[in-house]
């Protein structure tokens, strides 16, 4: 759990069970749904919240794409049913159109959900994810990962 005032560590809000090394989705909505399912499977999000969370993410995307370029997207939203920040990380081997400014499809997706009253922590977590994924070596390692274990090892190593 991310504590107020503490430095943000990705492994504090990214459950190991919310990783996917081979996302099957081919659309933005499909990717969001698949990542929300990762959070449900990791027991960090109740299944009855699935449609509301997907809707919140789609509404955020309607404001402007969270595709930041270089094959990375960081979809995020605030959701009132949460007590803490949670995340999911997924890799698409083929890439998914995500309306990034550079026009490139996204291959690395880091989904972030936060409670409505966590503005500071939410921004710190987004900044940490963004800094981490600016590293071309890490991006390449994640895209080439053959398993969730490799993805987890890469994130743990870089999160230090």
C-alpha positions in Angstrom: 0.0 0.0 0.0 1.3 3.5 -0.9 1.7 5.7 2.2 1.2 9.4 2.2 4.6 11.2 2.3 6.6 8.1 1.3 8.4 7.7 -1.9 6.3 5.9 -4.4 7.3 2.3 -5.4 5.5 0.6 -8.2 5.6 -2.8 -6.5 3.5 -1.2 -3.6 0.5 -0.8 -5.9 1.1 -3.3 -8.7 0.1 -6.8 -7.6 2.2 -9.5 -9.1 -1.0 -11.3 -10.2 -2.1 -8.2 -12.2 0.6 -8.7 -14.9 0.0 -10.0 -18.5 3.0 -10.7 -20.8 0.7 -11.3 -23.8 -2.4 -9.1 -24.0 -4.9 -10.6 -26.4 -7.0 -7.5 -27.0 -6.8 -5.7 -30.4 -8.8 -2.5 -29.5 -8.4 0.2 -26.8 -11.6 -0.9 -25.1 -10.6 -4.5 -25.2 -7.2 -3.7 -23.6 -8.9 -1.7 -20.8 -11.4 -4.6 -20.2 -8.6 -7.2 -20.1 -6.5 -5.1 -17.7 -9.5 -4.5 -15.4 -10.0 -8.3 -15.5 -6.4 -8.7 -14.2 -7.3 -6.5 -11.2 -10.4 -8.5 -10.6 -8.4 -11.7 -10.8 -5.8 -10.4 -8.4 -8.6 -9.7 -5.9 -7.8 -6.0 -5.8 -11.1 -5.0 -7.5 -14.5 -6.6 -6.9 -16.0 -8.1 -10.0 -19.3 -6.1 -9.5 -17.2 -2.9 -10.2 -16.0 -4.1 -13.6 -18.4 -2.2 -15.9 -18.2 1.0 -13.8 -14.4 0.9 -13.8 -14.2 0.2 -17.6 -16.6 3.1 -18.1 -14.5 5.5 -16.0 -11.4 4.5 -18.0 -13.2 5.1 -21.3 -14.5 8.4 -20.1 -11.0 9.4 -19.2 -9.8 8.3 -22.7 -12.5 10.5 -24.2 -10.9 13.5 -22.7 -7.6 12.7 -24.4 -5.6 9.6 -25.1 -3.4 8.3 -22.3 -1.1 6.9 -25.0 2.1 8.8 -24.2 4.2 7.6 -27.2 7.1 5.3 -27.7 4.7 2.4 -27.5 3.4 3.2 -24.0 0.0 4.0 -22.7 -0.9 4.8 -19.1 -4.7 4.6 -18.8 -5.9 5.9 -15.5 -9.0 7.0 -13.6 -10.3 7.7 -10.2 -12.9 5.4 -8.9 -15.0 5.8 -5.7 -15.1 2.1 -4.9 -11.3 2.0 -4.0 -9.5 2.4 -0.7 -6.0 2.6 -2.3 -4.2 3.0 -5.6 -4.0 -0.2 -7.7 -2.4 -1.0 -11.0 -2.1 -3.6 -13.7 0.7 -4.0 -16.3 0.1 -5.7 -19.7 2.2 -6.1 -22.8 0.7 -6.4 -26.3 3.1 -8.2 -28.7 1.4 -6.8 -31.8 0.5 -3.3 -30.5 -2.9 -1.6 -30.2 -3.9 1.7 -31.8 -4.2 4.1 -28.8 -4.1 7.6 -30.5 -0.7 8.4 -29.0 0.8 11.7 -30.2 3.6 10.0 -32.1 1.0 7.9 -33.9 2.6 4.6 -32.9 0.5 1.7 -31.5 0.9 1.0 -27.8 2.5 -2.2 -26.7 3.1 -1.5 -23.0 0.0 -0.6 -20.9 0.2 0.4 -17.3 -3.3 0.9 -15.9 -3.7 2.9 -12.7 -6.8 3.3 -10.6 -7.1 5.6 -7.6 -9.6 6.7 -5.0 -11.1 10.1 -5.6 -9.3 11.7 -2.5 -5.8 10.6 -3.6 -4.8 13.4 -6.0 -1.3 13.7 -4.6 -0.5 10.0 -4.5 -2.2 9.5 -7.9 0.0 12.1 -9.5 3.2 10.7 -7.8 2.3 7.2 -9.0 1.7 8.5 -12.6 5.0 10.4 -12.5 6.9 7.3 -11.3 5.3 5.1 -14.0 6.1 7.6 -16.6 9.8 8.0 -15.5 10.2 4.2 -15.4 8.8 3.7 -18.9 10.9 6.5 -20.5 13.8 4.0 -20.3 14.2 2.5 -23.8 16.1 -0.5 -22.3 13.2 -1.3 -19.9 10.6 -0.9 -22.6 12.5 -3.3 -24.9 12.9 -5.8 -22.0 9.1 -5.6 -21.3 8.2 -6.0 -24.9 10.4 -9.1 -25.2 9.3 -10.7 -22.0 8.1 -14.2 -22.5 6.4 -14.5 -19.1 4.8 -12.6 -16.3 7.8 -13.6 -14.1 10.1 -11.8 -16.5 7.9 -8.7 -16.4 7.8 -8.8 -12.6 11.6 -9.2 -12.4 12.2 -6.2 -14.7 9.8 -4.0 -12.8 11.3 -5.0 -9.4 14.8 -4.3 -10.6 14.0 -0.9 -12.0 11.8 0.1 -9.1 14.7 0.2 -6.7 
